[in-house]
C-alpha cells in the first residue's frame, strides 16, 4: 500500500497593541475525521501543533507538525500525498479566536507544488469568518487551482480585522488513479506590505519550495 506524508503546519497567532492575547485554537479535518489541538487523535502535546495518523478512503496519510507566530497566519506545508485509488481528499485547517487591532487585514495566500502521474488537480480555498466559527466560510478570500505541474500561485486581498474571527484553508486533491504522488504547500497570512511586494515574495518562496521538493525526489 502506498504511504504519504501530509505535514500540516498550523501557524497561529495575533497581534494586539494593548496586550498579548491567548493562543488561538487550531483544528484539522481530514475527510470526515476532526482532530483538535491536544484532543483525541493529536499525537503532539505542543500547543498549536497537530500530529495525526489516519487512513481516509483511497489515501494513506501521516499529518504532523505545526508552529506558532505572532501574526494571524496558517500553513498546510510539506503536504506529500500518494493515492491508493482514484478519488478525492479534502483537508481543512481552521483557526479560531484570532484578533487584530487594525479593522482591515491584508491577506496573502500562496499555493505551490507538483505531482507525478495522471491528469490530476489540486485546489486551495481560503476563508475568513467574522463570527469566529470553526471552518466558517462567511468571507471567501482565495480560490487557487493547480492544473499543471509544477505550479506556484498567489493572491492578495483585504478582508476584516478586529475580532475575534476565524480563518480556514480547504485543500482538495483529485487523483485519477492509484499511485499519483502530490507535493503541495498552501499558506495564508496577514501581510501588511503592499500587494505587489507580497505577491512577488510569495511567488519566489513558492518557486523555491518547488525546486527544493523536486531535488528531494
PyMOL CGO cylinders between C-alpha atoms (Angstrom):
from pymol import cmd
from pymol.cgo import CYLINDER

trace = [
    CYLINDER, 0.00, 0.00, 0.00, 1.24, 3.47, -0.87, 0.3, 1, 1, 1, 1, 1, 1,
    CYLINDER, 1.24, 3.47, -0.87, 2.13, 5.78, 2.01, 0.3, 1, 1, 1, 1, 1, 1,
    CYLINDER, 2.13, 5.78, 2.01, 2.37, 9.52, 2.01, 0.3, 1, 1, 1, 1, 1, 1,
    CYLINDER, 2.37, 9.52, 2.01, 3.29, 12.26, 4.38, 0.3, 1, 1, 1, 1, 1, 1,
    CYLINDER, 3.29, 12.26, 4.38, 1.00, 15.20, 4.86, 0.3, 1, 1, 1, 1, 1, 1,
    CYLINDER, 1.00, 15.20, 4.86, 2.67, 17.74, 7.06, 0.3, 1, 1, 1, 1, 1, 1,
    CYLINDER, 2.67, 17.74, 7.06, 0.09, 20.25, 8.14, 0.3, 1, 1, 1, 1, 1, 1,
    CYLINDER, 0.09, 20.25, 8.14, 1.74, 23.25, 9.64, 0.3, 1, 1, 1, 1, 1, 1,
    CYLINDER, 1.74, 23.25, 9.64, -0.76, 25.38, 11.54, 0.3, 1, 1, 1, 1, 1, 1,
    CYLINDER, -0.76, 25.38, 11.54, 0.83, 28.79, 12.12, 0.3, 1, 1, 1, 1, 1, 1,
    CYLINDER, 0.83, 28.79, 12.12, -1.37, 30.61, 14.64, 0.3, 1, 1, 1, 1, 1, 1,
    CYLINDER, -1.37, 30.61, 14.64, -1.35, 33.92, 16.49, 0.3, 1, 1, 1, 1, 1, 1,
    CYLINDER, -1.35, 33.92, 16.49, -2.50, 37.50, 16.56, 0.3, 1, 1, 1, 1, 1, 1,
    CYLINDER, -2.50, 37.50, 16.56, -1.16, 40.99, 17.35, 0.3, 1, 1, 1, 1, 1, 1,
    CYLINDER, -1.16, 40.99, 17.35, -2.59, 43.45, 19.83, 0.3, 1, 1, 1, 1, 1, 1,
    CYLINDER, -2.59, 43.45, 19.83, -1.32, 46.90, 20.81, 0.3, 1, 1, 1, 1, 1, 1,
    CYLINDER, -1.32, 46.90, 20.81, -2.60, 46.77, 24.40, 0.3, 1, 1, 1, 1, 1, 1,
    CYLINDER, -2.60, 46.77, 24.40, -1.74, 43.20, 25.40, 0.3, 1, 1, 1, 1, 1, 1,
    CYLINDER, -1.74, 43.20, 25.40, -0.73, 39.79, 24.11, 0.3, 1, 1, 1, 1, 1, 1,
    CYLINDER, -0.73, 39.79, 24.11, -3.87, 37.63, 23.61, 0.3, 1, 1, 1, 1, 1, 1,
    CYLINDER, -3.87, 37.63, 23.61, -4.17, 33.91, 24.38, 0.3, 1, 1, 1, 1, 1, 1,
    CYLINDER, -4.17, 33.91, 24.38, -3.19, 31.24, 21.88, 0.3, 1, 1, 1, 1, 1, 1,
    CYLINDER, -3.19, 31.24, 21.88, -5.73, 30.75, 19.07, 0.3, 1, 1, 1, 1, 1, 1,
    CYLINDER, -5.73, 30.75, 19.07, -7.36, 27.33, 18.67, 0.3, 1, 1, 1, 1, 1, 1,
    CYLINDER, -7.36, 27.33, 18.67, -6.25, 25.12, 15.76, 0.3, 1, 1, 1, 1, 1, 1,
    CYLINDER, -6.25, 25.12, 15.76, -8.40, 22.29, 14.35, 0.3, 1, 1, 1, 1, 1, 1,
    CYLINDER, -8.40, 22.29, 14.35, -7.59, 19.89, 11.48, 0.3, 1, 1, 1, 1, 1, 1,
    CYLINDER, -7.59, 19.89, 11.48, -10.14, 17.92, 9.46, 0.3, 1, 1, 1, 1, 1, 1,
    CYLINDER, -10.14, 17.92, 9.46, -9.08, 15.08, 7.15, 0.3, 1, 1, 1, 1, 1, 1,
    CYLINDER, -9.08, 15.08, 7.15, -12.11, 13.85, 5.23, 0.3, 1, 1, 1, 1, 1, 1,
    CYLINDER, -12.11, 13.85, 5.23, -14.75, 13.26, 7.95, 0.3, 1, 1, 1, 1, 1, 1,
    CYLINDER, -14.75, 13.26, 7.95, -12.20, 13.00, 10.78, 0.3, 1, 1, 1, 1, 1, 1,
    CYLINDER, -12.20, 13.00, 10.78, -11.72, 16.03, 13.05, 0.3, 1, 1, 1, 1, 1, 1,
    CYLINDER, -11.72, 16.03, 13.05, -8.59, 16.46, 15.18, 0.3, 1, 1, 1, 1, 1, 1,
    CYLINDER, -8.59, 16.46, 15.18, -8.48, 19.26, 17.74, 0.3, 1, 1, 1, 1, 1, 1,
    CYLINDER, -8.48, 19.26, 17.74, -5.19, 20.58, 19.08, 0.3, 1, 1, 1, 1, 1, 1,
    CYLINDER, -5.19, 20.58, 19.08, -4.29, 18.42, 22.13, 0.3, 1, 1, 1, 1, 1, 1,
    CYLINDER, -4.29, 18.42, 22.13, -7.54, 16.47, 21.69, 0.3, 1, 1, 1, 1, 1, 1,
    CYLINDER, -7.54, 16.47, 21.69, -8.18, 12.82, 20.75, 0.3, 1, 1, 1, 1, 1, 1,
    CYLINDER, -8.18, 12.82, 20.75, -6.13, 11.84, 17.71, 0.3, 1, 1, 1, 1, 1, 1,
    CYLINDER, -6.13, 11.84, 17.71, -3.48, 14.55, 18.21, 0.3, 1, 1, 1, 1, 1, 1,
    CYLINDER, -3.48, 14.55, 18.21, -0.16, 12.82, 18.96, 0.3, 1, 1, 1, 1, 1, 1,
    CYLINDER, -0.16, 12.82, 18.96, 1.71, 16.08, 19.57, 0.3, 1, 1, 1, 1, 1, 1,
    CYLINDER, 1.71, 16.08, 19.57, 1.41, 17.64, 23.03, 0.3, 1, 1, 1, 1, 1, 1,
    CYLINDER, 1.41, 17.64, 23.03, 2.82, 21.01, 21.90, 0.3, 1, 1, 1, 1, 1, 1,
    CYLINDER, 2.82, 21.01, 21.90, 0.28, 23.85, 21.77, 0.3, 1, 1, 1, 1, 1, 1,
    CYLINDER, 0.28, 23.85, 21.77, -0.61, 24.88, 18.22, 0.3, 1, 1, 1, 1, 1, 1,
    CYLINDER, -0.61, 24.88, 18.22, 0.81, 21.67, 16.72, 0.3, 1, 1, 1, 1, 1, 1,
    CYLINDER, 0.81, 21.67, 16.72, -1.18, 18.69, 15.44, 0.3, 1, 1, 1, 1, 1, 1,
    CYLINDER, -1.18, 18.69, 15.44, 0.25, 15.27, 14.62, 0.3, 1, 1, 1, 1, 1, 1,
    CYLINDER, 0.25, 15.27, 14.62, -2.15, 12.57, 13.44, 0.3, 1, 1, 1, 1, 1, 1,
    CYLINDER, -2.15, 12.57, 13.44, -2.00, 9.27, 11.54, 0.3, 1, 1, 1, 1, 1, 1,
    CYLINDER, -2.00, 9.27, 11.54, -5.10, 8.35, 9.54, 0.3, 1, 1, 1, 1, 1, 1,
    CYLINDER, -5.10, 8.35, 9.54, -6.25, 6.29, 6.53, 0.3, 1, 1, 1, 1, 1, 1,
    CYLINDER, -6.25, 6.29, 6.53, -9.04, 8.13, 4.69, 0.3, 1, 1, 1, 1, 1, 1,
    CYLINDER, -9.04, 8.13, 4.69, -10.73, 6.39, 1.76, 0.3, 1, 1, 1, 1, 1, 1,
    CYLINDER, -10.73, 6.39, 1.76, -8.35, 5.94, -1.21, 0.3, 1, 1, 1, 1, 1, 1,
    CYLINDER, -8.35, 5.94, -1.21, -5.42, 7.50, 0.68, 0.3, 1, 1, 1, 1, 1, 1,
    CYLINDER, -5.42, 7.50, 0.68, -2.99, 6.68, 3.48, 0.3, 1, 1, 1, 1, 1, 1,
    CYLINDER, -2.99, 6.68, 3.48, -1.52, 9.51, 5.44, 0.3, 1, 1, 1, 1, 1, 1,
    CYLINDER, -1.52, 9.51, 5.44, 0.53, 10.88, 8.30, 0.3, 1, 1, 1, 1, 1, 1,
    CYLINDER, 0.53, 10.88, 8.30, -0.04, 14.50, 9.33, 0.3, 1, 1, 1, 1, 1, 1,
    CYLINDER, -0.04, 14.50, 9.33, 2.47, 16.20, 11.58, 0.3, 1, 1, 1, 1, 1, 1,
    CYLINDER, 2.47, 16.20, 11.58, 4.00, 19.43, 12.86, 0.3, 1, 1, 1, 1, 1, 1,
    CYLINDER, 4.00, 19.43, 12.86, 2.82, 22.97, 13.44, 0.3, 1, 1, 1, 1, 1, 1,
    CYLINDER, 2.82, 22.97, 13.44, 4.28, 26.20, 14.75, 0.3, 1, 1, 1, 1, 1, 1,
    CYLINDER, 4.28, 26.20, 14.75, 3.02, 29.46, 16.21, 0.3, 1, 1, 1, 1, 1, 1,
    CYLINDER, 3.02, 29.46, 16.21, 3.79, 33.07, 15.24, 0.3, 1, 1, 1, 1, 1, 1,
    CYLINDER, 3.79, 33.07, 15.24, 2.63, 36.48, 16.45, 0.3, 1, 1, 1, 1, 1, 1,
    CYLINDER, 2.63, 36.48, 16.45, 0.53, 37.33, 13.36, 0.3, 1, 1, 1, 1, 1, 1,
    CYLINDER, 0.53, 37.33, 13.36, -2.72, 35.79, 12.00, 0.3, 1, 1, 1, 1, 1, 1,
    CYLINDER, -2.72, 35.79, 12.00, -1.39, 33.10, 9.67, 0.3, 1, 1, 1, 1, 1, 1,
    CYLINDER, -1.39, 33.10, 9.67, -1.83, 29.42, 8.86, 0.3, 1, 1, 1, 1, 1, 1,
    CYLINDER, -1.83, 29.42, 8.86, 0.09, 26.89, 6.78, 0.3, 1, 1, 1, 1, 1, 1,
    CYLINDER, 0.09, 26.89, 6.78, -0.55, 23.45, 5.30, 0.3, 1, 1, 1, 1, 1, 1,
    CYLINDER, -0.55, 23.45, 5.30, 3.06, 22.70, 4.40, 0.3, 1, 1, 1, 1, 1, 1,
    CYLINDER, 3.06, 22.70, 4.40, 5.09, 19.77, 3.07, 0.3, 1, 1, 1, 1, 1, 1,
    CYLINDER, 5.09, 19.77, 3.07, 1.91, 18.01, 2.00, 0.3, 1, 1, 1, 1, 1, 1,
    CYLINDER, 1.91, 18.01, 2.00, 3.04, 14.71, 0.43, 0.3, 1, 1, 1, 1, 1, 1,
    CYLINDER, 3.04, 14.71, 0.43, 0.16, 12.54, -0.80, 0.3, 1, 1, 1, 1, 1, 1,
    CYLINDER, 0.16, 12.54, -0.80, 0.08, 9.29, -2.77, 0.3, 1, 1, 1, 1, 1, 1,
    CYLINDER, 0.08, 9.29, -2.77, -3.28, 7.87, -3.85, 0.3, 1, 1, 1, 1, 1, 1,
    CYLINDER, -3.28, 7.87, -3.85, -4.17, 4.20, -3.46, 0.3, 1, 1, 1, 1, 1, 1,
    CYLINDER, -4.17, 4.20, -3.46, -7.10, 4.54, -5.90, 0.3, 1, 1, 1, 1, 1, 1,
    CYLINDER, -7.10, 4.54, -5.90, -8.90, 7.18, -7.91, 0.3, 1, 1, 1, 1, 1, 1,
    CYLINDER, -8.90, 7.18, -7.91, -10.67, 9.60, -5.60, 0.3, 1, 1, 1, 1, 1, 1,
    CYLINDER, -10.67, 9.60, -5.60, -10.73, 12.97, -3.87, 0.3, 1, 1, 1, 1, 1, 1,
    CYLINDER, -10.73, 12.97, -3.87, -9.39, 14.01, -0.50, 0.3, 1, 1, 1, 1, 1, 1,
    CYLINDER, -9.39, 14.01, -0.50, -10.40, 17.19, 1.33, 0.3, 1, 1, 1, 1, 1, 1,
    CYLINDER, -10.40, 17.19, 1.33, -8.15, 18.52, 4.11, 0.3, 1, 1, 1, 1, 1, 1,
    CYLINDER, -8.15, 18.52, 4.11, -9.33, 21.52, 6.14, 0.3, 1, 1, 1, 1, 1, 1,
    CYLINDER, -9.33, 21.52, 6.14, -7.35, 23.53, 8.63, 0.3, 1, 1, 1, 1, 1, 1,
    CYLINDER, -7.35, 23.53, 8.63, -9.05, 26.19, 10.78, 0.3, 1, 1, 1, 1, 1, 1,
    CYLINDER, -9.05, 26.19, 10.78, -8.00, 28.62, 13.46, 0.3, 1, 1, 1, 1, 1, 1,
    CYLINDER, -8.00, 28.62, 13.46, -10.41, 30.45, 15.79, 0.3, 1, 1, 1, 1, 1, 1,
    CYLINDER, -10.41, 30.45, 15.79, -10.06, 33.21, 18.33, 0.3, 1, 1, 1, 1, 1, 1,
    CYLINDER, -10.06, 33.21, 18.33, -7.88, 35.49, 16.20, 0.3, 1, 1, 1, 1, 1, 1,
    CYLINDER, -7.88, 35.49, 16.20, -7.84, 39.24, 16.82, 0.3, 1, 1, 1, 1, 1, 1,
    CYLINDER, -7.84, 39.24, 16.82, -6.15, 42.24, 15.23, 0.3, 1, 1, 1, 1, 1, 1,
    CYLINDER, -6.15, 42.24, 15.23, -6.04, 45.89, 16.32, 0.3, 1, 1, 1, 1, 1, 1,
    CYLINDER, -6.04, 45.89, 16.32, -6.49, 47.11, 12.73, 0.3, 1, 1, 1, 1, 1, 1,
    CYLINDER, -6.49, 47.11, 12.73, -10.02, 46.91, 11.21, 0.3, 1, 1, 1, 1, 1, 1,
    CYLINDER, -10.02, 46.91, 11.21, -8.57, 45.65, 7.90, 0.3, 1, 1, 1, 1, 1, 1,
    CYLINDER, -8.57, 45.65, 7.90, -6.37, 42.61, 7.30, 0.3, 1, 1, 1, 1, 1, 1,
    CYLINDER, -6.37, 42.61, 7.30, -4.27, 42.25, 4.13, 0.3, 1, 1, 1, 1, 1, 1,
    CYLINDER, -4.27, 42.25, 4.13, -4.38, 38.51, 3.38, 0.3, 1, 1, 1, 1, 1, 1,
    CYLINDER, -4.38, 38.51, 3.38, -1.79, 36.93, 1.08, 0.3, 1, 1, 1, 1, 1, 1,
    CYLINDER, -1.79, 36.93, 1.08, -2.45, 33.32, 0.05, 0.3, 1, 1, 1, 1, 1, 1,
    CYLINDER, -2.45, 33.32, 0.05, 0.24, 31.15, -1.55, 0.3, 1, 1, 1, 1, 1, 1,
    CYLINDER, 0.24, 31.15, -1.55, -0.28, 27.76, -3.21, 0.3, 1, 1, 1, 1, 1, 1,
    CYLINDER, -0.28, 27.76, -3.21, 2.58, 25.83, -4.83, 0.3, 1, 1, 1, 1, 1, 1,
    CYLINDER, 2.58, 25.83, -4.83, 3.61, 22.28, -5.61, 0.3, 1, 1, 1, 1, 1, 1,
    CYLINDER, 3.61, 22.28, -5.61, 3.76, 19.49, -8.14, 0.3, 1, 1, 1, 1, 1, 1,
    CYLINDER, 3.76, 19.49, -8.14, 2.53, 15.98, -8.78, 0.3, 1, 1, 1, 1, 1, 1,
    CYLINDER, 2.53, 15.98, -8.78, 3.51, 12.87, -10.72, 0.3, 1, 1, 1, 1, 1, 1,
    CYLINDER, 3.51, 12.87, -10.72, 1.12, 10.68, -12.71, 0.3, 1, 1, 1, 1, 1, 1,
    CYLINDER, 1.12, 10.68, -12.71, -2.36, 11.24, -14.16, 0.3, 1, 1, 1, 1, 1, 1,
    CYLINDER, -2.36, 11.24, -14.16, -4.38, 14.28, -15.20, 0.3, 1, 1, 1, 1, 1, 1,
    CYLINDER, -4.38, 14.28, -15.20, -4.77, 15.35, -11.59, 0.3, 1, 1, 1, 1, 1, 1,
    CYLINDER, -4.77, 15.35, -11.59, -5.60, 18.68, -9.98, 0.3, 1, 1, 1, 1, 1, 1,
    CYLINDER, -5.60, 18.68, -9.98, -5.30, 20.39, -6.60, 0.3, 1, 1, 1, 1, 1, 1,
    CYLINDER, -5.30, 20.39, -6.60, -7.29, 23.33, -5.25, 0.3, 1, 1, 1, 1, 1, 1,
    CYLINDER, -7.29, 23.33, -5.25, -6.76, 25.64, -2.27, 0.3, 1, 1, 1, 1, 1, 1,
    CYLINDER, -6.76, 25.64, -2.27, -9.60, 27.80, -0.96, 0.3, 1, 1, 1, 1, 1, 1,
    CYLINDER, -9.60, 27.80, -0.96, -9.21, 30.21, 1.97, 0.3, 1, 1, 1, 1, 1, 1,
    CYLINDER, -9.21, 30.21, 1.97, -11.82, 31.95, 4.10, 0.3, 1, 1, 1, 1, 1, 1,
    CYLINDER, -11.82, 31.95, 4.10, -12.19, 34.47, 6.93, 0.3, 1, 1, 1, 1, 1, 1,
    CYLINDER, -12.19, 34.47, 6.93, -15.25, 34.35, 9.20, 0.3, 1, 1, 1, 1, 1, 1,
    CYLINDER, -15.25, 34.35, 9.20, -16.10, 37.33, 11.48, 0.3, 1, 1, 1, 1, 1, 1,
    CYLINDER, -16.10, 37.33, 11.48, -18.46, 35.10, 13.52, 0.3, 1, 1, 1, 1, 1, 1,
    CYLINDER, -18.46, 35.10, 13.52, -15.39, 33.13, 14.73, 0.3, 1, 1, 1, 1, 1, 1,
    CYLINDER, -15.39, 33.13, 14.73, -16.99, 29.84, 13.63, 0.3, 1, 1, 1, 1, 1, 1,
    CYLINDER, -16.99, 29.84, 13.63, -14.62, 26.85, 13.18, 0.3, 1, 1, 1, 1, 1, 1,
    CYLINDER, -14.62, 26.85, 13.18, -14.33, 26.09, 9.44, 0.3, 1, 1, 1, 1, 1, 1,
    CYLINDER, -14.33, 26.09, 9.44, -16.52, 29.16, 8.80, 0.3, 1, 1, 1, 1, 1, 1,
    CYLINDER, -16.52, 29.16, 8.80, -16.73, 30.33, 5.17, 0.3, 1, 1, 1, 1, 1, 1,
    CYLINDER, -16.73, 30.33, 5.17, -18.61, 33.63, 5.50, 0.3, 1, 1, 1, 1, 1, 1,
    CYLINDER, -18.61, 33.63, 5.50, -15.94, 35.64, 3.64, 0.3, 1, 1, 1, 1, 1, 1,
    CYLINDER, -15.94, 35.64, 3.64, -14.20, 33.84, 0.74, 0.3, 1, 1, 1, 1, 1, 1,
    CYLINDER, -14.20, 33.84, 0.74, -10.65, 35.11, 0.24, 0.3, 1, 1, 1, 1, 1, 1,
    CYLINDER, -10.65, 35.11, 0.24, -8.97, 32.96, -2.40, 0.3, 1, 1, 1, 1, 1, 1,
    CYLINDER, -8.97, 32.96, -2.40, -9.62, 30.08, -4.80, 0.3, 1, 1, 1, 1, 1, 1,
    CYLINDER, -9.62, 30.08, -4.80, -6.38, 28.86, -6.38, 0.3, 1, 1, 1, 1, 1, 1,
    CYLINDER, -6.38, 28.86, -6.38, -6.32, 25.79, -8.66, 0.3, 1, 1, 1, 1, 1, 1,
    CYLINDER, -6.32, 25.79, -8.66, -3.19, 23.99, -9.80, 0.3, 1, 1, 1, 1, 1, 1,
    CYLINDER, -3.19, 23.99, -9.80, -3.90, 22.19, -13.07, 0.3, 1, 1, 1, 1, 1, 1,
    CYLINDER, -3.90, 22.19, -13.07, -0.34, 21.81, -14.34, 0.3, 1, 1, 1, 1, 1, 1,
    CYLINDER, -0.34, 21.81, -14.34, 2.89, 20.78, -12.66, 0.3, 1, 1, 1, 1, 1, 1,
    CYLINDER, 2.89, 20.78, -12.66, 4.89, 22.36, -11.14, 0.3, 1, 1, 1, 1, 1, 1,
    CYLINDER, 4.89, 22.36, -11.14, 2.94, 25.47, -10.19, 0.3, 1, 1, 1, 1, 1, 1,
    CYLINDER, 2.94, 25.47, -10.19, 3.27, 28.50, -7.89, 0.3, 1, 1, 1, 1, 1, 1,
    CYLINDER, 3.27, 28.50, -7.89, 0.18, 30.68, -7.39, 0.3, 1, 1, 1, 1, 1, 1,
    CYLINDER, 0.18, 30.68, -7.39, -0.56, 33.60, -5.09, 0.3, 1, 1, 1, 1, 1, 1,
    CYLINDER, -0.56, 33.60, -5.09, -3.30, 36.13, -4.45, 0.3, 1, 1, 1, 1, 1, 1,
    CYLINDER, -3.30, 36.13, -4.45, -3.81, 39.10, -2.12, 0.3, 1, 1, 1, 1, 1, 1,
    CYLINDER, -3.81, 39.10, -2.12, -6.99, 40.67, -0.80, 0.3, 1, 1, 1, 1, 1, 1,
    CYLINDER, -6.99, 40.67, -0.80, -8.25, 42.82, 2.08, 0.3, 1, 1, 1, 1, 1, 1,
    CYLINDER, -8.25, 42.82, 2.08, -10.88, 41.43, 4.43, 0.3, 1, 1, 1, 1, 1, 1,
    CYLINDER, -10.88, 41.43, 4.43, -11.85, 42.19, 8.01, 0.3, 1, 1, 1, 1, 1, 1,
    CYLINDER, -11.85, 42.19, 8.01, -9.95, 42.70, 11.22, 0.3, 1, 1, 1, 1, 1, 1,
    CYLINDER, -9.95, 42.70, 11.22, -10.80, 43.36, 14.83, 0.3, 1, 1, 1, 1, 1, 1,
    CYLINDER, -10.80, 43.36, 14.83, -12.04, 40.11, 16.22, 0.3, 1, 1, 1, 1, 1, 1,
    CYLINDER, -12.04, 40.11, 16.22, -12.40, 37.53, 17.35, 0.3, 1, 1, 1, 1, 1, 1,
    CYLINDER, -12.40, 37.53, 17.35, -12.53, 35.87, 13.92, 0.3, 1, 1, 1, 1, 1, 1,
    CYLINDER, -12.53, 35.87, 13.92, -11.60, 32.55, 12.32, 0.3, 1, 1, 1, 1, 1, 1,
    CYLINDER, -11.60, 32.55, 12.32, -9.63, 31.64, 9.20, 0.3, 1, 1, 1, 1, 1, 1,
    CYLINDER, -9.63, 31.64, 9.20, -9.83, 28.40, 7.23, 0.3, 1, 1, 1, 1, 1, 1,
    CYLINDER, -9.83, 28.40, 7.23, -7.90, 26.63, 4.48, 0.3, 1, 1, 1, 1, 1, 1,
    CYLINDER, -7.90, 26.63, 4.48, -9.63, 23.98, 2.35, 0.3, 1, 1, 1, 1, 1, 1,
    CYLINDER, -9.63, 23.98, 2.35, -7.27, 21.80, 0.29, 0.3, 1, 1, 1, 1, 1, 1,
    CYLINDER, -7.27, 21.80, 0.29, -8.89, 19.46, -2.26, 0.3, 1, 1, 1, 1, 1, 1,
    CYLINDER, -8.89, 19.46, -2.26, -6.77, 16.82, -4.02, 0.3, 1, 1, 1, 1, 1, 1,
    CYLINDER, -6.77, 16.82, -4.02, -8.23, 14.94, -7.01, 0.3, 1, 1, 1, 1, 1, 1,
    CYLINDER, -8.23, 14.94, -7.01, -6.45, 11.72, -8.00, 0.3, 1, 1, 1, 1, 1, 1,
    CYLINDER, -6.45, 11.72, -8.00, -7.39, 9.97, -11.24, 0.3, 1, 1, 1, 1, 1, 1,
    CYLINDER, -7.39, 9.97, -11.24, -5.73, 6.63, -10.41, 0.3, 1, 1, 1, 1, 1, 1,
    CYLINDER, -5.73, 6.63, -10.41, -3.67, 4.83, -7.81, 0.3, 1, 1, 1, 1, 1, 1,
    CYLINDER, -3.67, 4.83, -7.81, -0.03, 5.82, -7.40, 0.3, 1, 1, 1, 1, 1, 1,
    CYLINDER, -0.03, 5.82, -7.40, -0.37, 9.55, -8.06, 0.3, 1, 1, 1, 1, 1, 1,
    CYLINDER, -0.37, 9.55, -8.06, 2.01, 11.49, -5.82, 0.3, 1, 1, 1, 1, 1, 1,
    CYLINDER, 2.01, 11.49, -5.82, 1.33, 15.08, -4.77, 0.3, 1, 1, 1, 1, 1, 1,
    CYLINDER, 1.33, 15.08, -4.77, 3.74, 17.53, -3.12, 0.3, 1, 1, 1, 1, 1, 1,
    CYLINDER, 3.74, 17.53, -3.12, 1.87, 20.68, -2.09, 0.3, 1, 1, 1, 1, 1, 1,
    CYLINDER, 1.87, 20.68, -2.09, 2.10, 23.74, 0.13, 0.3, 1, 1, 1, 1, 1, 1,
    CYLINDER, 2.10, 23.74, 0.13, -0.70, 26.14, 0.97, 0.3, 1, 1, 1, 1, 1, 1,
    CYLINDER, -0.70, 26.14, 0.97, -0.49, 29.12, 3.32, 0.3, 1, 1, 1, 1, 1, 1,
    CYLINDER, -0.49, 29.12, 3.32, -2.37, 32.28, 4.24, 0.3, 1, 1, 1, 1, 1, 1,
    CYLINDER, -2.37, 32.28, 4.24, -1.06, 35.17, 6.30, 0.3, 1, 1, 1, 1, 1, 1,
    CYLINDER, -1.06, 35.17, 6.30, -1.62, 38.79, 7.24, 0.3, 1, 1, 1, 1, 1, 1,
    CYLINDER, -1.62, 38.79, 7.24, 1.00, 40.64, 5.17, 0.3, 1, 1, 1, 1, 1, 1,
    CYLINDER, 1.00, 40.64, 5.17, 0.84, 44.42, 5.76, 0.3, 1, 1, 1, 1, 1, 1,
    CYLINDER, 0.84, 44.42, 5.76, 3.29, 45.22, 2.96, 0.3, 1, 1, 1, 1, 1, 1,
    CYLINDER, 3.29, 45.22, 2.96, 1.92, 46.43, -0.42, 0.3, 1, 1, 1, 1, 1, 1,
    CYLINDER, 1.92, 46.43, -0.42, 0.12, 43.84, -2.54, 0.3, 1, 1, 1, 1, 1, 1,
    CYLINDER, 0.12, 43.84, -2.54, 2.75, 43.79, -5.28, 0.3, 1, 1, 1, 1, 1, 1,
    CYLINDER, 2.75, 43.79, -5.28, 5.58, 43.13, -2.84, 0.3, 1, 1, 1, 1, 1, 1,
    CYLINDER, 5.58, 43.13, -2.84, 3.59, 40.44, -1.07, 0.3, 1, 1, 1, 1, 1, 1,
    CYLINDER, 3.59, 40.44, -1.07, 2.75, 38.63, -4.27, 0.3, 1, 1, 1, 1, 1, 1,
    CYLINDER, 2.75, 38.63, -4.27, 6.31, 38.74, -5.58, 0.3, 1, 1, 1, 1, 1, 1,
    CYLINDER, 6.31, 38.74, -5.58, 7.64, 37.42, -2.28, 0.3, 1, 1, 1, 1, 1, 1,
    CYLINDER, 7.64, 37.42, -2.28, 5.05, 34.66, -2.11, 0.3, 1, 1, 1, 1, 1, 1,
    CYLINDER, 5.05, 34.66, -2.11, 5.74, 33.63, -5.69, 0.3, 1, 1, 1, 1, 1, 1,
    CYLINDER, 5.74, 33.63, -5.69, 9.50, 33.47, -5.13, 0.3, 1, 1, 1, 1, 1, 1,
    CYLINDER, 9.50, 33.47, -5.13, 9.09, 31.42, -1.97, 0.3, 1, 1, 1, 1, 1, 1,
    CYLINDER, 9.09, 31.42, -1.97, 6.70, 29.06, -3.75, 0.3, 1, 1, 1, 1, 1, 1,
    CYLINDER, 6.70, 29.06, -3.75, 9.03, 28.51, -6.70, 0.3, 1, 1, 1, 1, 1, 1,
    CYLINDER, 9.03, 28.51, -6.70, 11.99, 27.94, -4.39, 0.3, 1, 1, 1, 1, 1, 1,
    CYLINDER, 11.99, 27.94, -4.39, 9.94, 25.42, -2.43, 0.3, 1, 1, 1, 1, 1, 1,
    CYLINDER, 9.94, 25.42, -2.43, 9.00, 23.53, -5.62, 0.3, 1, 1, 1, 1, 1, 1,
    CYLINDER, 9.00, 23.53, -5.62, 12.67, 23.36, -6.66, 0.3, 1, 1, 1, 1, 1, 1,
    CYLINDER, 12.67, 23.36, -6.66, 13.70, 22.01, -3.24, 0.3, 1, 1, 1, 1, 1, 1,
    CYLINDER, 13.70, 22.01, -3.24, 10.94, 19.39, -3.35, 0.3, 1, 1, 1, 1, 1, 1,
    CYLINDER, 10.94, 19.39, -3.35, 11.92, 18.28, -6.86, 0.3, 1, 1, 1, 1, 1, 1,
    CYLINDER, 11.92, 18.28, -6.86, 15.56, 17.86, -5.80, 0.3, 1, 1, 1, 1, 1, 1,
    CYLINDER, 15.56, 17.86, -5.80, 14.47, 15.54, -2.98, 0.3, 1, 1, 1, 1, 1, 1,
    CYLINDER, 14.47, 15.54, -2.98, 12.60, 13.22, -5.39, 0.3, 1, 1, 1, 1, 1, 1,
]
cmd.load_cgo(trace, "trace")
